[in-house]
Amino acid sequence: MKRIGKLTKYKVLCNTLDVLIKNNIDNRFNDIQEKFNRRESETIQELLSVIDELLESTQDYDTIAYLKVYKKRLEKII
């Protein structure tokens, strides 16, 4: 009987540890994903500002058309 009681306590302890570990991993993954999304957004903003500068400085109609397409695609991501 004592062995069964110890095994039950051990099983409960293991289950509790599994939940804690899973929650910790989920939290860390969410933190990493949030940092990545923030960096991705910052990078896209930088690209958009570069495209705006290029649009102001170029006179080639083909280049302007390509830049506008890229700008629209990037804006959809955000």
C-alpha positions as CSV (number, residue, x, y, z in Angstrom):
1,M,0.0,0.0,0.0
2,K,2.8,2.4,0.8
3,R,4.4,1.7,-2.6
4,I,1.1,2.5,-4.4
5,G,0.8,5.8,-2.4
6,K,4.4,6.7,-3.3
7,L,3.8,5.9,-7.0
8,T,0.7,8.0,-7.0
9,K,2.5,10.9,-5.4
10,Y,5.4,10.4,-7.9
11,K,2.9,10.4,-10.8
12,V,1.2,13.5,-9.6
13,L,4.6,15.2,-9.2
14,C,5.7,14.2,-12.7
15,N,2.4,15.5,-14.2
16,T,2.8,18.8,-12.3
17,L,6.4,19.1,-13.6
18,D,5.3,18.3,-17.1
19,V,2.6,21.1,-17.0
20,L,5.1,23.6,-15.6
21,I,7.7,22.7,-18.2
22,K,5.2,22.9,-21.0
23,N,3.9,26.3,-19.8
24,N,7.5,27.6,-19.5
25,I,8.3,26.4,-23.0
26,D,5.0,28.0,-24.3
27,N,5.8,31.3,-22.6
28,R,9.4,31.3,-24.0
29,F,8.1,30.5,-27.5
30,N,5.6,33.3,-27.2
31,D,8.3,35.8,-26.1
32,I,10.5,34.7,-29.0
33,Q,7.7,35.0,-31.5
34,E,6.7,38.5,-30.2
35,K,10.3,39.7,-30.5
36,F,10.5,38.3,-34.1
37,N,7.2,40.0,-35.0
38,R,8.4,43.3,-33.6
39,R,11.7,43.0,-35.5
40,E,9.9,42.0,-38.7
41,S,7.6,45.0,-38.4
42,E,10.6,47.3,-37.8
43,T,12.4,45.8,-40.8
44,I,9.3,46.3,-43.1
45,Q,9.0,49.9,-41.9
46,E,12.6,50.5,-42.8
47,L,12.1,48.9,-46.3
48,L,9.0,51.1,-46.8
49,S,10.9,54.2,-46.0
50,V,13.7,53.2,-48.4
51,I,11.1,52.6,-51.1
52,D,9.6,56.0,-50.5
53,E,13.0,57.6,-50.8
54,L,13.6,55.7,-54.1
55,L,10.2,56.7,-55.4
56,E,11.0,60.4,-54.8
57,S,14.5,60.1,-56.4
58,T,13.8,58.1,-59.5
59,Q,12.2,59.2,-62.8
60,D,12.1,55.8,-64.5
61,Y,8.5,54.7,-64.9
62,D,9.3,51.0,-64.8
63,T,11.2,51.4,-61.6
64,I,8.4,53.4,-60.1
65,A,5.9,50.8,-61.1
66,Y,8.0,48.0,-59.5
67,L,8.6,50.0,-56.3
68,K,4.8,50.7,-56.0
69,V,4.1,46.9,-56.3
70,Y,6.7,46.1,-53.7
71,K,5.4,48.8,-51.4
72,K,1.8,47.4,-51.6
73,R,3.0,43.9,-50.9
74,L,4.9,45.0,-47.8
75,E,2.0,47.0,-46.6
76,K,-0.2,43.9,-46.8
77,I,2.2,42.1,-44.5
78,I,1.8,44.7,-41.8
